[in-house]
Amino acid sequence: MFTGIVAATGRVAAVSDGAGARRIAVETGGLPTTGWKVGDSVAVSGVCLTLVAVAPGRFEADLSGETLARTTLGRLAPGGRVNLEPALASGAALGGHLVTGHVDDVATVRETREERGALRAAVEAPAALARFVAEKGSVTLDGVSLTVGAVRGAEFDIHLVPHTRAVTTLGSLAPGQALNIEVDLLARYLDRLLEARGNR
C-alpha cells in the first residue's frame, strides 16, 4: 500500500528483456535503499513493483506482460525519470490517500496552462474509468496523489502547486503525454458493491 506522496524522482539506468519479463534498473536519486530487500515493494510512477535486486542507491524490478500492456512503464528507456515511493510502513503518516499501485489504465493530458504559479492540466481518463473520477475526490497520476478539480465527462482538471512540480515528474506535463492512472480505491469498491446489489 502507498499514499501517492512521492519520496524521490529516480532515473532508469538500464532496460533489458529476458524470458517472459522485461527488467529495469533504477537509480533512486538520493532516496536511501538502506533496509530494502529482495521481495519488497516500491511504486515506480504509480506501479507497484517487486524488488529482484537491491544495491546502494539502485534497484531492479521485473515488468510482467500485464504491466507492459496497462501502464506506461513499457515505454521507459535509459535516462527516463520516474516517481518513486516505498511501500507505506505501519504507523506512518498517511499524507495523500490510499493507493494500491495497481494501475487501472493510461490517461492522456489534453491541455496545460499556467495559473498563478500553478500548472492546470486537463486530463482525459479512459471511458470505462470516468465514472470513478469525482470533483474534489482523489486520483493518482504517475504515482502522485492529486485532488480532482472540475469534471467534464471523461475529462478532469488537476492543479499542480510549485512543490509538486518541483519534486515529481509532473512539472513538465505536456499535451499528449500519457500518465498511469489509478482511481480512488473506495470508489472502485463502492461501484462493485452497488453492481452486485443491483444484480440481486
Secondary structure as the mmCIF struct_conf table of DSSP 4:
data_model
#
loop_
_struct_conf.conf_type_id
_struct_conf.id
_struct_conf.beg_label_comp_id
_struct_conf.beg_label_asym_id
_struct_conf.beg_label_seq_id
_struct_conf.end_label_comp_id
_struct_conf.end_label_asym_id
_struct_conf.end_label_seq_id
STRN STRN1 PHE A 2 PHE A 2
BEND BEND1 GLY A 4 GLY A 4
STRN STRN2 ALA A 8 GLY A 18
TURN_TY1_P TURN_TY1_P1 ALA A 19 GLY A 20
STRN STRN3 ALA A 21 GLU A 27
TURN_TY1_P TURN_TY1_P2 GLY A 29 GLY A 30
TURN_TY1_P TURN_TY1_P3 THR A 34 GLY A 35
TURN_TY1_P TURN_TY1_P4 VAL A 38 GLY A 39
STRN STRN4 SER A 41 VAL A 44
TURN_TY1_P TURN_TY1_P5 SER A 45 GLY A 46
STRN STRN5 VAL A 47 ALA A 55
TURN_TY1_P TURN_TY1_P6 PRO A 56 GLY A 57
STRN STRN6 ARG A 58 LEU A 63
HELX_RH_AL_P HELX_RH_AL_P1 GLY A 65 ARG A 70
BEND BEND2 THR A 71 THR A 72
HELX_RH_3T_P HELX_RH_3T_P1 LEU A 73 ARG A 75
TURN_TY1_P TURN_TY1_P7 PRO A 78 GLY A 79
STRN STRN7 ARG A 81 PRO A 86
HELX_LH_PP_P HELX_LH_PP_P1 ALA A 87 ALA A 89
TURN_TY1_P TURN_TY1_P8 SER A 90 GLY A 91
BEND BEND3 GLY A 96 GLY A 96
STRN STRN8 VAL A 99 VAL A 99
BEND BEND4 GLY A 101 GLY A 101
STRN STRN9 ASP A 105 GLU A 115
TURN_TY1_P TURN_TY1_P9 ARG A 116 GLY A 117
STRN STRN10 ALA A 118 GLU A 124
HELX_LH_PP_P HELX_LH_PP_P2 ALA A 125 PRO A 126
HELX_RH_3T_P HELX_RH_3T_P2 ALA A 127 PHE A 132
TURN_TY1_P TURN_TY1_P10 GLU A 135 LYS A 136
STRN STRN11 SER A 138 LEU A 141
TURN_TY1_P TURN_TY1_P11 ASP A 142 GLY A 143
STRN STRN12 VAL A 144 THR A 147
STRN STRN13 VAL A 151 ARG A 152
TURN_TY1_P TURN_TY1_P12 GLY A 153 ALA A 154
STRN STRN14 GLU A 155 LEU A 160
HELX_RH_AL_P HELX_RH_AL_P2 PRO A 162 VAL A 167
BEND BEND5 THR A 168 THR A 168
HELX_RH_3T_P HELX_RH_3T_P3 THR A 169 SER A 172
TURN_TY1_P TURN_TY1_P13 PRO A 175 GLY A 176
STRN STRN15 ALA A 178 VAL A 183
HELX_RH_AL_P HELX_RH_AL_P3 LEU A 185 ASN A 199
#
